[in-house]
């Protein structure tokens, strides 16, 4: 009699918005699901500092990345020049990025494990209790098991404060639509503890983002009003981030080579926005019009590493984008195409995606 063969589960790897801590005590936040074999692409977020605002008792940290902008990210690269082992000259991406060698990792912090741990602890602080309650409500409303949820940011690292936000993770490409629909329903319920930002909060965010990015106040407000994963839970700001599982990712580091071709401004119609809520955000585009650059016929996507532009446009809508034109060569089939990258060192914060 033949024995039943069980499918081998996909090993849990390094996922977007995981954190790793290095031997110096630095906390790096992982970016995306695709990494070299010997290191993990991540940006420096917190460093030890006895006068830092984050942490507990005498173990304190300060933010190395003050704001989520390219200019602030470049400051972290300057800081890491004193630790050149964390700077990586990528021949695949044609840029110098921060990346943590595997041998420098002292701890790998996983959002879903942290949430599970919190759910089995009785002595929780107010923010931890809120995070568990928020995840449970969304899980129940969406029908997505709580095992697909996690917490990231300062909650994951146990360095949160009373003023910290709640950063939730939802895993799996198949779960994203159910969570979006669930949150939309909850926002519409009068007695729901989960609410969208009020007009005053949106106005403040619009003013702040208009100062940080090449956007008008009206453009920034429009983007925030479309952010279904941002809101308030019992007075505390929260974000819901979608992260792919291993089975959602078929591409491996080096499968594609990216070469810079200068800067470009385009107008295009979004043909597919199914990857727009992940990091990096990917908008497939068609009917592309090119400005301020040589004409190329095969620009197929606009990709953003600036989280602000994630999930801001739907299929069929027109966008205007300014960013780095990259030639993409698929090493497997030899087929090449172009993309516009938003969130590059070359743009120095001047790139954007806007609704037309």
N, C-alpha and C positions, 0 to 999 in steps of 0.2 A: 504493500500500500504506500503510495506516495505521500510524503508529508506536505502540508500546506506551506507555500512559500510566502513569507511576509515581506512587504515592501520595506526597503531600508530608508528610514527617515533622513531627510536632508540635514546635514550637520549645521548647527547654529554658528554662523560666522560673525564677522564684524559688520554691523548694520548702521545705516544712517541714524544719527542722533544718539548712538551709544557714546559712552565716554571711556577713555583710557587715562589712567594715571601713570606718570613716569617715575623713575627712580628719584628724581629731584622733587617730586610732589606736585608737578604740573598736571593740570587737568586739560586734556584735549578733547574736543567734540568731533566725532567722526562725520565725514561728509560723503554721502552717497553710498552705494553698495559695491562699487568697483575699485579694487585696490591692487597694487603690485604684490608679488608673492612674499616679499621680505619686509614690508612696511605698510602702514595704514595712513591714508590721506585724512588729515584732520586739522582743525585750526585750534590754536592755543586760546583757551577761554579764561582759566583761573590760575594764578600763581600764589604760592605762600607769601603772606605778608602779615606781620604781627599787628598791624594797624588796619587790616582789611575789614570790610563791612560784612563779609560772608564767613560763616563758620560757627563753631561752638567752643565755649571756654577759651582756651589759649590757642587753639588751632584755628587760625584765621587765614582768609584768602582775599585777594582783590581781583577784579576783572582785568585781564590783559586785553581783552576785546571790549572796548567801551561801548560801541554801538555796532549794529550789524550792517556795516557799510564796507566797501572795498578800501577806502582810505584808512579806516580803522584796522582792517585786516593787514594792510601793508605795514602798519606800525608793529603788529605782532611779528612780522617777518624780520623787521629791523631788530626787535628784541632778541629773536632767536639766532641772530648772527653770533651771539656769544655761545651758542650751542649749535654749531653748524651740522651736527649729526641729525638735527630735525629739519634741515632744509634739503629739499630733493629736487634736482634738476631733471625733470621728466622729459625724456625723448619722445614719449607717446603724446603728451599734452603740449609739448614745446614751451613750457614755462617752468619757473622755479616755484615750488609749492612747499607748504609745511607738511611733513609726513613723519610718523613715529615708527622707527625701526622696531620690529617685534621684540628684539632682545632688550629694549629700553622700557617695555611695558611692565609695570609692577601690579596693575589691577585692571581688569576689564569689567566695566559696570554696565549692566544690562537692564533697560527700563522695565521689561516684563517681570524680571526676577525681583526688582525692587518693589513693584506694586504688590506682588504676591507676598513678600515679606511683611509689608505694612499691614496687609489684611489679616495677618496672624499675630499682630502685636496689639496689646490692649492699651498701653501707655503711649498714646499718640498726641502730638500737638495739634493745634487747630488747623493748620494748613494741610497736614498729612490726612486728617479726618476728612477735610473737604475734598482732597484729591481722590480718596477712595469712594466717597459718596458720588462725586461727579462721574467717575468711571463706571460705577455700578448703574447709575441712572441711564447713561448713554448705552451701556451694554444691554440693559433690560429693554429699552425702547427700540433699539436696532435689531435685537436678536443675535448680536455678535457675542460669543462667549467672552467672559472677562479675561480668559487666558490670552486673548489677542490685544490686550491693552497694556500700557506701561506708563511710567512717569520718567521724564528726563529733566534736564536742567539742574537747578540747585537742589531740588527734592531728591533727585537720584544720587547726588553727591553728599547728602546730609549736611549741607552748608546753608540751607534756606533760612530766611528771616521772616518776620511778620509781614514785611512789605513785598515778599516774593510772589510771583505769579505761579499758576499751575500750568505745567507743560505736559499735556497728555500725548501718548503715542497710540495709534491704532495700526496694527500690522495686517498686511495682506491687501493686494490690489483688488481682490474680489469683495473686500469688506468696505471699501471707501464709499460707494454709493449708498449703502444701507446706513452708514453713520451720518452721511450728509443729510439724507432724508429724515432721519431720527432727530437730528439737531434742529432742522427746519421746523419740524412739528413742535418740538419743545419750546422754541422761541415764540411760537404763536399762541401758546397757552398762557392765559392771564395769570394763573397762580404758579406757574413753573418757576423753580429757583434758578433756572438757566435762562438768561436774557441776552439779547444783543446789546451792544454798547448804545447808550442813549446819545441824543444829538450833541450834548455838550462834550462827551468823551470823543465822539467822532470828530468834532470840530478841533479839539486839542490834538488828536492824532494827525489830522489833516495838516494843521499848522506845523507840527513837528516834522512830519515826513517831507513837506514842501521845502523845509530848510535843509534837509539831509540829502534829498534826491532832486534831480532835474525835472521836477513836476510842479505844476501850479497847485494852489490850494484845492481848486475844484477837482483836478485830476486825482489828487491824493485821496480826497473824500470819496470819490467814485470807487476807487480801488477798495477802500475799507468797507464800504457798504456792501461789497460783493464777497467779503471774507466770511464765509459761513462757519469757519472753524475758530473764530475769535468772538469772545463774549465775556459776560460776567456770571459767576456762580456765587450766589449769596454774598455779593459785593466784592469778590476777588476776581481779578482778570484771569482768563484762561485762554490757552491755545490748544487746538487739536491738530496734530501733525500725522500725516499718513506716511507709512514706511513700508517698503516692499519686503516680503519674505524671500528666502533663498530661491524658492521655486518660481518666483516672479521675475528672476533675473537670469537671462541666458548669456548676456555679454560678459566677457572677461577682459581684464586689463591687457591692452596690447592688441585686442581684436580690431580696433580702429586707431588710426594715426591722425592727429589733428595738426594742421599747419596753418599759421596765421597768414592772412592775405590783406591786412590793412583794416580800416574802419569802413562801415557802410550804414546807410540809412535806407530802410525799406518800408513799403506799405504792402500789406498782404491780407488774405482771408484765411482764417483758421479752419483747417480741414479736419483736424483731430485734436481734441484737448484732453484726451483720456489720461495723459501723463503729466498734466499741468499742475496737479496738486502735490506731486512728489518733488524730491530734490535729487538732481536738478529738475526744474520745470521744463517740460518739452511741449512746444506747440508745433504741430505739423502745419505747414502753410501751403497755399496755392495762390494763383493769380498775383504773383509777386511783381511789384514795381520797385526798381532800384534807383536811388538818388545818390549823388555825391561819390560815386565809385564806378569802376569799369563794370559793364554789363556782363553778368553771368546767368546762365539759363537754368541752373539746377540748384537753387536755394530751396531746400525742402523743409527746414525747421528753424525755429527760434528757440534757443535754449537759455535758461536763466539760472544762475546760482544766487541771485538776489531773491531771498524769500518773499519780499514784498510783492513781486510780480507773479507769484504762484497762484494759479486758479483764478486769475482775474478776467479771462476771456473764454467764451464758449465757442463751440463749433459754429461756423457760419458768420461770426463777427469779424469785423475788420480791425486790424491793429497797425500801429506804426512802431517800428523798432529801430533803435540805433545801437550798434555794438560792433564787436570784432568779427570780421568775416573770416571763417575758417574753412579750409579745404579738408574734408573728411575722407579718408581712404580706408575702405573695409579690406582688411588683410585676408579674410576668408574667401571672398569672391572677386576681389580686385575692382569692385565698383566704387566710384567716388562720387561725392556730391558736396554741396556747400551748406553751411549753417551760419546763423548769426548768433554769437555768444554775448549775453548780457551778464556782466559781473566779471570783467577782466581787468588785469593790471594796466593794460594799455589804455583803457578808457578813463582810468583815474576818477571813477564816479560820475562820468558824464553820460553813460549809456542808460537806456530805458526801454520800457515797453508801455505803450499808451493805447487806449481804445480810440478808434477814429470816430 
